Amino acid sequence: PFVMPSLTAWLIIAIMGTLGTIYQIHVTKAYGIAKQAGVVAGVSYLDVVFSMIVGIILGDNLPSTMVFLGIIGIIFGGLILVKNKGKK
């Protein structure tokens, strides 16, 4: 059955929506300002890594081996982007 969220829950939902909107506005501005959109895209994948870290801190279970392999791929790809940007 449906249960109406409490006032505290609505406040948390409003804060999450506001922060998500602010985040999206700034990422969109970063794509507009950056000379290479690939750099912004590569760095934006780190959101997954930071979200996982925050989740673990807040009590989530450790992710599977495949998730850790994906994180290593994200970090490795970001390092390649940074290295290639320095060459240009």
Sequence and secondary structure as in RCSB ss.txt:
>XXXX:A:sequence
PFVMPSLTAWLIIAIMGTLGTIYQIHVTKAYGIAKQAGVVAGVSYLDVVFSMIVGIILGDNLPSTMVFLGIIGII
FGGLILVKNKGKK
>XXXX:A:secstr
      HHHHHHHHHHHHHHHHHHHHHHHHHHH S HHHHHHHHTHHHHHHHHHHHHTT     HHHHHHHHHHH
HHHHHHHHHHHH 
